[in-house]
Amino acid sequence: MKTKNEKNTHNSEKSFPSGEGFRKGLLVILGGGESGVGAALLGKAKGYKVFVSDKGKIKEKYKQVLIHNEIEWEDETHTESKILNADIVMKSPGIPDKVDLVKQIRKKNISIVSEIEFAAKYTDATIIGITGSNGKTTTATLTHHILKQELNVGLAGNIGDSFAKQVLKEGFSNYVLEISSFQLDDIINFKPNIAVLLNITPDHLDRYDYKFENYIHSKFRIAMNQTKDDYLIYDADDEVIVNHLKNNPVQSTLLPFSLVKPIENGAYLDKENIRLTINNNQIIMPTTNLTLEGKHNIKNAMAASTVAHLLKIRKQTIRESLENFQGVEHRLEHVLKINKVQYINDSKATNVNATYYALESMDAPTVWIVGGVDKGNNYEELFPFINEKVKAIICLGVDNEKLMNAFGNMVDVIIETQFMSEAVKIAYKVSEAGDNVLLSPACASFDLFENYEDRGRQFKDAVRNL
């Protein structure tokens, strides 16, 4: 694996395949958020005529960027005649394929791409792509934290400034990208030099016709263009991943990691140590000094360390970085201790599996705040933790019926509310010294909040106001 540490000053342009209806004409961008505006700036710089269209309201800060750069835009509507005249469409990952406008675009054989596809065309940097149902943000942030000690590296994708904007303005020679399944659905040629697949558990099934296999295929698109010179780092304990690889082999060089079995080429947990071997070159790292708690975070550390080892980061740097990494906001974030009760913000847990990890890591009786937009959740895997660790449940959502039915008979106290401030006040009343109060919703946030960050910040504000 070649490493690059100089600034990536020349951007080679890779064309989309012939037959994709691609020529440098009108680039239409659906969605005027971070990725959309970043792609608009890059598109304009590369000689496209750019038009940004958003069915919702574009935030003022993004409007100002578009106006300042003389990029045409509209919000609260889609002018179909203009959009259907596009040569290429970059679609926000939040827009599903079943939307009528997207169907019309496809019917006209206009190429639809994601921002990562579009931006990757204009850089020859080393790309590390990280996906999975859970742990993406933590692993991407941790990987970037290690690499930045020795390499010129950007962090983008589903996190921070858009990839397209960074390709245009920063020209990093390495990028760590956090990539969702929605972003992978609209790639054509995109190929990370190093792909990381953390886990696959049912999530976003409403976007995949409620078929788990469709979601699995979507996640594996991260490796679909890889060759034997590229790497796929994956969880060898995840049966879904292992079975899919058996039946659908990839071209990539495989580097598994495991908590339960020895791995010859890859990483595994040996008592209290991570053993990481690539081509007979081994690093041993104690897990006792990791700042991140929980078994799932040992896996995240293995994945990030494997990337760093491939990119020739020094062993000492990897060890030190794992020990001083501060974690990610809204992910098992310790907010405050009040009257010996620890308040923990895990708002980023937007699916059952993420909440599973959170409850698994609780080491005290827990008052659990849960709820939001259910994405076809099955709560059964949480039952053992409810019986063992949860003393009260506060359902925070517009519709809590499914939660009440699932957990109503399992705890003595189960209360509904639609206000974060009230949820936190109830938690304060029912908790005792030595307890945890955990916000880990297992659901999306859009019924009561702008997004999971808004939900997490409201939780932290409410705790501070107790």
GUVEX-941125 format. One record per residue (C-alpha): x, y, z; residue in three letters. Coordinates in pm, whole numbers. Layout:
% residues N
+--------+--------+--------+-----+
!     px !     py !     pz !  aa !
+--------+--------+--------+-----+
!      X !      Y !      Z ! Ala !
...
+--------+--------+--------+-----+
% end
This chain:
% residues 466
+--------+--------+--------+-----+
!     px !     py !     pz !  aa !
+--------+--------+--------+-----+
!      0 !      0 !      0 ! Met !
!    150 !    327 !   -109 ! Lys !
!    119 !    614 !    134 ! Thr !
!    101 !    976 !     41 ! Lys !
!    210 !   1254 !    266 ! Asn !
!    257 !   1545 !     30 ! Glu !
!    -30 !   1773 !    -58 ! Lys !
!   -226 !   1638 !   -350 ! Asn !
!   -165 !   1930 !   -579 ! Thr !
!   -269 !   1785 !   -915 ! His !
!   -612 !   1632 !   -948 ! Asn !
!   -637 !   1376 !  -1222 ! Ser !
!   -987 !   1355 !  -1365 ! Glu !
!  -1138 !   1008 !  -1397 ! Lys !
!  -1433 !    995 !  -1635 ! Ser !
!  -1756 !    809 !  -1574 ! Phe !
!  -1797 !    503 !  -1797 ! Pro !
!  -1935 !    552 !  -2144 ! Ser !
!  -2303 !    481 !  -2163 ! Gly !
!  -2366 !    667 !  -1837 ! Glu !
!  -2497 !    970 !  -2025 ! Gly !
!  -2208 !   1181 !  -1897 ! Phe !
!  -2072 !   1497 !  -2051 ! Arg !
!  -1958 !   1819 !  -1893 ! Lys !
!  -2280 !   2016 !  -1924 ! Gly !
!  -2554 !   2079 !  -1670 ! Leu !
!  -2490 !   1935 !  -1324 ! Leu !
!  -2811 !   1931 !  -1121 ! Val !
!  -2775 !   1884 !   -747 ! Ile !
!  -3076 !   1763 !   -552 ! Leu !
!  -3037 !   1878 !   -192 ! Gly !
!  -2877 !   2200 !    -73 ! Gly !
!  -2707 !   2070 !    241 ! Gly !
!  -2337 !   2015 !    319 ! Glu !
!  -2271 !   1755 !     47 ! Ser !
!  -2485 !   1930 !   -213 ! Gly !
!  -2323 !   2271 !   -173 ! Val !
!  -1975 !   2114 !   -163 ! Gly !
!  -2045 !   1934 !   -490 ! Ala !
!  -2183 !   2256 !   -640 ! Ala !
!  -1858 !   2440 !   -563 ! Leu !
!  -1645 !   2157 !   -706 ! Leu !
!  -1870 !   2124 !  -1011 ! Gly !
!  -1849 !   2494 !  -1090 ! Lys !
!  -1469 !   2491 !  -1050 ! Ala !
!  -1449 !   2197 !  -1294 ! Lys !
!  -1648 !   2376 !  -1564 ! Gly !
!  -2006 !   2255 !  -1518 ! Tyr !
!  -2315 !   2470 !  -1534 ! Lys !
!  -2457 !   2401 !  -1187 ! Val !
!  -2815 !   2414 !  -1059 ! Phe !
!  -2903 !   2330 !   -697 ! Val !
!  -3262 !   2233 !   -619 ! Ser !
!  -3401 !   2150 !   -273 ! Asp !
!  -3761 !   2050 !   -197 ! Lys !
!  -3713 !   2182 !    158 ! Gly !
!  -3565 !   2508 !    278 ! Lys !
!  -3191 !   2561 !    222 ! Ile !
!  -3016 !   2684 !    539 ! Lys !
!  -2913 !   3049 !    527 ! Glu !
!  -2539 !   2971 !    556 ! Lys !
!  -2557 !   2747 !    246 ! Tyr !
!  -2768 !   3002 !     53 ! Lys !
!  -2499 !   3262 !    115 ! Gln !
!  -2228 !   3029 !    -22 ! Val !
!  -2434 !   2965 !   -338 ! Leu !
!  -2509 !   3337 !   -388 ! Ile !
!  -2146 !   3437 !   -324 ! His !
!  -2026 !   3181 !   -581 ! Asn !
!  -2297 !   3280 !   -833 ! Glu !
!  -2446 !   2930 !   -841 ! Ile !
!  -2810 !   2908 !   -947 ! Glu !
!  -3040 !   2755 !   -683 ! Trp !
!  -3402 !   2710 !   -575 ! Glu !
!  -3563 !   2583 !   -257 ! Asp !
!  -3909 !   2466 !   -146 ! Glu !
!  -3970 !   2339 !   -500 ! Thr !
!  -3824 !   2127 !   -782 ! His !
!  -3845 !   2274 !  -1135 ! Thr !
!  -3879 !   1945 !  -1319 ! Glu !
!  -3827 !   2084 !  -1671 ! Ser !
!  -3483 !   2210 !  -1568 ! Lys !
!  -3387 !   1904 !  -1362 ! Ile !
!  -3484 !   1660 !  -1638 ! Leu !
!  -3256 !   1852 !  -1874 ! Asn !
!  -2948 !   1761 !  -1669 ! Ala !
!  -2645 !   1578 !  -1804 ! Asp !
!  -2566 !   1443 !  -1459 ! Ile !
!  -2755 !   1454 !  -1127 ! Val !
!  -2592 !   1445 !   -785 ! Met !
!  -2857 !   1331 !   -538 ! Lys !
!  -2849 !   1389 !   -163 ! Ser !
!  -2828 !   1052 !     13 ! Pro !
!  -3143 !   1143 !    206 ! Gly !
!  -3362 !   1126 !   -107 ! Ile !
!  -3497 !    772 !   -167 ! Pro !
!  -3507 !    611 !   -514 ! Asp !
!  -3884 !    567 !   -488 ! Lys !
!  -3942 !    945 !   -514 ! Val !
!  -4126 !   1018 !   -839 ! Asp !
!  -3870 !   1277 !   -959 ! Leu !
!  -3582 !   1028 !   -917 ! Val !
!  -3780 !    768 !  -1117 ! Lys !
!  -3828 !   1024 !  -1395 ! Gln !
!  -3454 !   1107 !  -1398 ! Ile !
!  -3366 !    737 !  -1427 ! Arg !
!  -3628 !    687 !  -1701 ! Lys !
!  -3446 !    953 !  -1907 ! Lys !
!  -3115 !    764 !  -1852 ! Asn !
!  -2960 !   1064 !  -1680 ! Ile !
!  -2669 !    949 !  -1465 ! Ser !
!  -2735 !    982 !  -1089 ! Ile !
!  -2428 !    979 !   -865 ! Val !
!  -2352 !   1039 !   -500 ! Ser !
!  -2120 !   1313 !   -379 ! Glu !
!  -1844 !   1063 !   -297 ! Ile !
!  -1855 !    932 !   -656 ! Glu !
!  -1843 !   1285 !   -798 ! Phe !
!  -1564 !   1410 !   -571 ! Ala !
!  -1347 !   1097 !   -604 ! Ala !
!  -1330 !   1169 !   -978 ! Lys !
!  -1117 !   1476 !   -903 ! Tyr !
!   -856 !   1336 !   -665 ! Thr !
!   -594 !   1062 !   -675 ! Asp !
!   -556 !   1062 !   -297 ! Ala !
!   -554 !    738 !    -98 ! Thr !
!   -913 !    681 !     11 ! Ile !
!  -1014 !    493 !    325 ! Ile !
!  -1389 !    420 !    314 ! Gly !
!  -1558 !    314 !    640 ! Ile !
!  -1910 !    171 !    655 ! Thr !
!  -2123 !    -46 !    881 ! Gly !
!  -2456 !    -25 !   1062 ! Ser !
!  -2286 !    102 !   1380 ! Asn !
!  -1955 !    255 !   1483 ! Gly !
!  -1882 !    439 !   1156 ! Lys !
!  -1839 !    783 !   1310 ! Thr !
!  -1628 !    662 !   1601 ! Thr !
!  -1405 !    447 !   1377 ! Thr !
!  -1366 !    715 !   1108 ! Ala !
!  -1283 !    981 !   1369 ! Thr !
!  -1040 !    748 !   1548 ! Leu !
!   -873 !    647 !   1218 ! Thr !
!   -833 !   1014 !   1123 ! His !
!   -699 !   1089 !   1473 ! His !
!   -424 !    826 !   1431 ! Ile !
!   -334 !    908 !   1070 ! Leu !
!   -317 !   1286 !   1116 ! Lys !
!    -21 !   1242 !   1352 ! Gln !
!    195 !   1145 !   1052 ! Glu !
!     -2 !   1199 !    728 ! Leu !
!   -174 !   1479 !    537 ! Asn !
!   -533 !   1355 !    579 ! Val !
!   -893 !   1481 !    561 ! Gly !
!  -1206 !   1346 !    732 ! Leu !
!  -1528 !   1361 !    528 ! Ala !
!  -1823 !   1167 !    387 ! Gly !
!  -2103 !   1157 !    640 ! Asn !
!  -1908 !   1375 !    880 ! Ile !
!  -1759 !   1726 !    885 ! Gly !
!  -1702 !   1937 !    574 ! Asp !
!  -1810 !   1768 !    252 ! Ser !
!  -1566 !   1549 !     59 ! Phe !
!  -1621 !   1754 !   -259 ! Ala !
!  -1542 !   2081 !    -81 ! Lys !
!  -1225 !   1934 !     69 ! Gln !
!  -1111 !   1798 !   -268 ! Val !
!  -1157 !   2149 !   -409 ! Leu !
!  -1010 !   2354 !   -125 ! Lys !
!   -773 !   2131 !     73 ! Glu !
!   -628 !   1877 !   -172 ! Gly !
!   -542 !   1627 !    103 ! Phe !
!   -334 !   1330 !     -8 ! Ser !
!   -539 !   1088 !    208 ! Asn !
!   -909 !   1090 !    299 ! Tyr !
!  -1095 !    899 !    567 ! Val !
!  -1460 !    881 !    456 ! Leu !
!  -1750 !    774 !    675 ! Glu !
!  -1992 !    625 !    421 ! Ile !
!  -2358 !    530 !    465 ! Ser !
!  -2545 !    271 !    261 ! Ser !
!  -2742 !    555 !     97 ! Phe !
!  -2417 !    705 !    -32 ! Gln !
!  -2303 !    365 !   -161 ! Leu !
!  -2631 !    314 !   -348 ! Asp !
!  -2531 !    585 !   -597 ! Asp !
!  -2171 !    493 !   -675 ! Ile !
!  -2052 !    377 !  -1017 ! Ile !
!  -1671 !    369 !  -1017 ! Asn !
!  -1597 !    480 !   -660 ! Phe !
!  -1325 !    260 !   -510 ! Lys !
!  -1157 !    306 !   -173 ! Pro !
!   -798 !    182 !   -152 ! Asn !
!   -889 !     56 !    195 ! Ile !
!  -1250 !    -37 !    277 ! Ala !
!  -1367 !   -105 !    631 ! Val !
!  -1691 !   -298 !    694 ! Leu !
!  -1761 !   -286 !   1067 ! Leu !
!  -2086 !   -481 !   1099 ! Asn !
!  -2421 !   -535 !    930 ! Ile !
!  -2741 !   -542 !   1135 ! Thr !
!  -3095 !   -456 !   1018 ! Pro !
!  -3123 !    -77 !    972 ! Asp !
!  -3297 !    162 !    731 ! His !
!  -3505 !   -132 !    605 ! Leu !
!  -3777 !    114 !    508 ! Asp !
!  -3540 !    224 !    226 ! Arg !
!  -3470 !   -135 !    116 ! Tyr !
!  -3823 !   -273 !     66 ! Asp !
!  -3797 !   -422 !    417 ! Tyr !
!  -3554 !   -684 !    280 ! Lys !
!  -3239 !   -732 !    486 ! Phe !
!  -3056 !   -887 !    188 ! Glu !
!  -3100 !   -561 !    -10 ! Asn !
!  -2936 !   -367 !    273 ! Tyr !
!  -2651 !   -623 !    293 ! Ile !
!  -2583 !   -587 !    -81 ! His !
!  -2584 !   -210 !    -40 ! Ser !
!  -2315 !   -221 !    230 ! Lys !
!  -2096 !   -455 !     21 ! Phe !
!  -2095 !   -203 !   -264 ! Arg !
!  -1800 !    -46 !    -80 ! Ile !
!  -1585 !   -332 !   -218 ! Ala !
!  -1750 !   -379 !   -557 ! Met !
!  -1482 !   -193 !   -757 ! Asn !
!  -1185 !   -304 !   -548 ! Gln !
!   -901 !   -513 !   -692 ! Thr !
!   -645 !   -743 !   -526 ! Lys !
!   -429 !   -434 !   -466 ! Asp !
!   -699 !   -290 !   -238 ! Asp !
!   -794 !   -402 !    113 ! Tyr !
!  -1118 !   -497 !    284 ! Leu !
!  -1099 !   -486 !    665 ! Ile !
!  -1401 !   -658 !    822 ! Tyr !
!  -1545 !   -812 !   1140 ! Asp !
!  -1484 !  -1188 !   1126 ! Ala !
!  -1729 !  -1234 !   1417 ! Asp !
!  -2019 !  -1092 !   1215 ! Asp !
!  -2202 !  -1390 !   1062 ! Glu !
!  -2385 !  -1173 !    809 ! Val !
!  -2055 !  -1043 !    668 ! Ile !
!  -1879 !  -1383 !    678 ! Val !
!  -2167 !  -1564 !    506 ! Asn !
!  -2200 !  -1298 !    239 ! His !
!  -1826 !  -1315 !    164 ! Leu !
!  -1848 !  -1695 !    134 ! Lys !
!  -2124 !  -1674 !   -124 ! Asn !
!  -2010 !  -1351 !   -294 ! Asn !
!  -1628 !  -1340 !   -292 ! Pro !
!  -1464 !  -1001 !   -349 ! Val !
!  -1139 !   -919 !   -532 ! Gln !
!   -991 !   -728 !   -237 ! Ser !
!   -716 !   -853 !     -7 ! Thr !
!   -900 !   -951 !    313 ! Leu !
!   -792 !   -836 !    662 ! Leu !
!  -1037 !   -963 !    925 ! Pro !
!  -1054 !   -873 !   1295 ! Phe !
!  -1203 !  -1077 !   1580 ! Ser !
!  -1264 !  -1076 !   1955 ! Leu !
!  -1294 !  -1455 !   1979 ! Val !
!  -1056 !  -1631 !   1741 ! Lys !
!   -690 !  -1599 !   1638 ! Pro !
!   -636 !  -1423 !   1303 ! Ile !
!   -323 !  -1491 !   1101 ! Glu !
!   -340 !  -1181 !    881 ! Asn !
!   -545 !   -914 !   1055 ! Gly !
!   -627 !   -837 !   1420 ! Ala !
!   -760 !  -1032 !   1717 ! Tyr !
!   -798 !  -1004 !   2093 ! Leu !
!   -554 !  -1218 !   2289 ! Asp !
!   -652 !  -1188 !   2657 ! Lys !
!   -606 !   -812 !   2727 ! Glu !
!   -406 !   -738 !   2410 ! Asn !
!   -488 !   -656 !   2050 ! Ile !
!   -254 !   -854 !   1820 ! Arg !
!   -236 !   -704 !   1473 ! Leu !
!    -38 !   -879 !   1199 ! Thr !
!      7 !   -773 !    836 ! Ile !
!    263 !   -963 !    624 ! Asn !
!    438 !  -1102 !    934 ! Asn !
!    478 !   -752 !   1081 ! Asn !
!    308 !   -756 !   1423 ! Gln !
!    196 !   -490 !   1671 ! Ile !
!     72 !   -576 !   2021 ! Ile !
!   -143 !   -317 !   2198 ! Met !
!   -292 !   -343 !   2549 ! Pro !
!   -667 !   -274 !   2567 ! Thr !
!   -646 !   -173 !   2934 ! Thr !
!   -546 !    185 !   2841 ! Asn !
!   -811 !    245 !   2573 ! Leu !
!  -1013 !    559 !   2646 ! Thr !
!  -1318 !    410 !   2469 ! Leu !
!  -1527 !    167 !   2673 ! Glu !
!  -1707 !   -150 !   2562 ! Gly !
!  -1629 !   -454 !   2348 ! Lys !
!  -1761 !   -283 !   2033 ! His !
!  -1496 !    -14 !   2079 ! Asn !
!  -1219 !   -274 !   2092 ! Ile !
!  -1339 !   -376 !   1744 ! Lys !
!  -1343 !    -12 !   1630 ! Asn !
!   -986 !     24 !   1762 ! Ala !
!   -880 !   -292 !   1573 ! Met !
!  -1025 !   -159 !   1247 ! Ala !
!   -862 !    184 !   1286 ! Ala !
!   -526 !     31 !   1385 ! Ser !
!   -532 !   -202 !   1084 ! Thr !
!   -577 !     98 !    852 ! Val !
!   -291 !    280 !   1027 ! Ala !
!    -61 !    -24 !   1009 ! His !
!   -132 !    -59 !    635 ! Leu !
!    -38 !    306 !    587 ! Leu !
!    292 !    255 !    772 ! Lys !
!    207 !    465 !   1078 ! Ile !
!    459 !    393 !   1354 ! Arg !
!    355 !    143 !   1621 ! Lys !
!    417 !    393 !   1901 ! Gln !
!    196 !    653 !   1729 ! Thr !
!    -89 !    401 !   1694 ! Ile !
!    -64 !    301 !   2062 ! Arg !
!    -51 !    658 !   2189 ! Glu !
!   -338 !    771 !   1964 ! Ser !
!   -565 !    491 !   2090 ! Leu !
!   -488 !    595 !   2447 ! Glu !
!   -553 !    968 !   2406 ! Asn !
!   -857 !    962 !   2171 ! Phe !
!  -1147 !   1147 !   2335 ! Gln !
!  -1443 !    983 !   2158 ! Gly !
!  -1731 !   1130 !   1959 ! Val !
!  -2008 !   1366 !   2070 ! Glu !
!  -2348 !   1195 !   2117 ! His !
!  -2189 !    848 !   2139 ! Arg !
!  -2188 !    716 !   2500 ! Leu !
!  -2085 !   1067 !   2603 ! Glu !
!  -2065 !   1120 !   2980 ! His !
!  -2242 !   1451 !   3036 ! Val !
!  -2261 !   1517 !   3412 ! Leu !
!  -2285 !   1340 !   3744 ! Lys !
!  -2565 !   1484 !   3962 ! Ile !
!  -2633 !   1342 !   4310 ! Asn !
!  -2410 !   1048 !   4218 ! Lys !
!  -2624 !    971 !   3910 ! Val !
!  -2429 !    958 !   3578 ! Gln !
!  -2611 !   1111 !   3277 ! Tyr !
!  -2499 !    959 !   2944 ! Ile !
!  -2578 !   1096 !   2596 ! Asn !
!  -2596 !    823 !   2330 ! Asp !
!  -2828 !   1012 !   2093 ! Ser !
!  -2633 !    876 !   1796 ! Lys !
!  -2782 !    531 !   1870 ! Ala !
!  -3047 !    549 !   1599 ! Thr !
!  -3098 !    173 !   1569 ! Asn !
!  -3144 !   -126 !   1799 ! Val !
!  -2793 !   -261 !   1752 ! Asn !
!  -2633 !     66 !   1864 ! Ala !
!  -2852 !     66 !   2174 ! Thr !
!  -2755 !   -299 !   2233 ! Tyr !
!  -2390 !   -189 !   2264 ! Tyr !
!  -2488 !     98 !   2495 ! Ala !
!  -2694 !   -119 !   2732 ! Leu !
!  -2426 !   -389 !   2722 ! Glu !
!  -2170 !   -137 !   2852 ! Ser !
!  -2388 !    -18 !   3145 ! Met !
!  -2244 !   -130 !   3480 ! Asp !
!  -2512 !     19 !   3710 ! Ala !
!  -2895 !     22 !   3732 ! Pro !
!  -3010 !    231 !   3436 ! Thr !
!  -3299 !    467 !   3365 ! Val !
!  -3332 !    438 !   2987 ! Trp !
!  -3471 !    712 !   2759 ! Ile !
!  -3577 !    555 !   2427 ! Val !
!  -3795 !    634 !   2125 ! Gly !
!  -3841 !    834 !   1806 ! Gly !
!  -3915 !    722 !   1451 ! Val !
!  -3917 !    341 !   1444 ! Asp !
!  -3741 !    201 !   1134 ! Lys !
!  -3898 !   -146 !   1151 ! Gly !
!  -3718 !   -225 !   1479 ! Asn !
!  -3717 !   -565 !   1650 ! Asn !
!  -3649 !   -502 !   2020 ! Tyr !
!  -3617 !   -866 !   2132 ! Glu !
!  -3236 !   -867 !   2139 ! Glu !
!  -3251 !   -598 !   2409 ! Leu !
!  -3471 !   -805 !   2646 ! Phe !
!  -3184 !   -965 !   2844 ! Pro !
!  -3039 !   -621 !   2921 ! Phe !
!  -3381 !   -481 !   3019 ! Ile !
!  -3422 !   -763 !   3270 ! Asn !
!  -3068 !   -733 !   3401 ! Glu !
!  -2990 !   -360 !   3400 ! Lys !
!  -3290 !   -133 !   3327 ! Val !
!  -3497 !    -12 !   3625 ! Lys !
!  -3720 !    240 !   3442 ! Ala !
!  -3803 !    330 !   3081 ! Ile !
!  -3899 !    674 !   2952 ! Ile !
!  -4052 !    665 !   2601 ! Cys !
!  -3974 !    988 !   2416 ! Leu !
!  -4159 !   1001 !   2086 ! Gly !
!  -4474 !   1101 !   1902 ! Val !
!  -4583 !    736 !   1876 ! Asp !
!  -4466 !    511 !   2162 ! Asn !
!  -4714 !    227 !   2117 ! Glu !
!  -4460 !    -27 !   1988 ! Lys !
!  -4221 !     49 !   2277 ! Leu !
!  -4500 !     26 !   2536 ! Met !
!  -4606 !   -312 !   2393 ! Asn !
!  -4247 !   -443 !   2382 ! Ala !
!  -4133 !   -335 !   2728 ! Phe !
!  -4451 !   -258 !   2926 ! Gly !
!  -4443 !   -582 !   3125 ! Asn !
!  -4066 !   -586 !   3178 ! Met !
!  -4014 !   -290 !   3413 ! Val !
!  -4212 !   -141 !   3701 ! Asp !
!  -4182 !    214 !   3570 ! Val !
!  -4254 !    301 !   3204 ! Ile !
!  -4358 !    658 !   3121 ! Ile !
!  -4438 !    844 !   2797 ! Glu !
!  -4347 !   1202 !   2707 ! Thr !
!  -4294 !   1419 !   2400 ! Gln !
!  -4055 !   1670 !   2560 ! Phe !
!  -3684 !   1618 !   2630 ! Met !
!  -3690 !   1852 !   2932 ! Ser !
!  -3973 !   1647 !   3085 ! Glu !
!  -3796 !   1317 !   3007 ! Ala !
!  -3486 !   1435 !   3193 ! Val !
!  -3692 !   1564 !   3490 ! Lys !
!  -3870 !   1225 !   3516 ! Ile !
!  -3533 !   1047 !   3499 ! Ala !
!  -3404 !   1272 !   3779 ! Tyr !
!  -3704 !   1176 !   3996 ! Lys !
!  -3687 !    798 !   3944 ! Val !
!  -3307 !    760 !   3965 ! Ser !
!  -3106 !    702 !   4282 ! Glu !
!  -2740 !    745 !   4380 ! Ala !
!  -2524 !    502 !   4181 ! Gly !
!  -2765 !    482 !   3883 ! Asp !
!  -2712 !    577 !   3519 ! Asn !
!  -2954 !    782 !   3311 ! Val !
!  -2899 !    679 !   2950 ! Leu !
!  -3039 !    849 !   2640 ! Leu !
!  -3003 !    575 !   2376 ! Ser !
!  -3309 !    609 !   2153 ! Pro !
!  -3272 !    308 !   1913 ! Ala !
!  -3479 !    519 !   1670 ! Cys !
!  -3441 !    809 !   1428 ! Ala !
!  -3498 !   1157 !   1570 ! Ser !
!  -3714 !   1329 !   1308 ! Phe !
!  -4048 !   1315 !   1494 ! Asp !
!  -3947 !   1563 !   1765 ! Leu !
!  -3598 !   1686 !   1670 ! Phe !
!  -3408 !   1827 !   1374 ! Glu !
!  -3156 !   1538 !   1386 ! Asn !
!  -2973 !   1320 !   1639 ! Tyr !
!  -2731 !   1606 !   1721 ! Glu !
!  -3023 !   1834 !   1810 ! Asp !
!  -3169 !   1555 !   2026 ! Arg !
!  -2834 !   1503 !   2204 ! Gly !
!  -2780 !   1874 !   2264 ! Arg !
!  -3132 !   1914 !   2405 ! Gln !
!  -3059 !   1624 !   2641 ! Phe !
!  -2734 !   1783 !   2758 ! Lys !
!  -2903 !   2123 !   2803 ! Asp !
!  -3185 !   1964 !   3005 ! Ala !
!  -2935 !   1781 !   3228 ! Val !
!  -2737 !   2101 !   3288 ! Arg !
!  -3060 !   2280 !   3380 ! Asn !
!  -3160 !   2029 !   3650 ! Leu !
+--------+--------+--------+-----+
% end
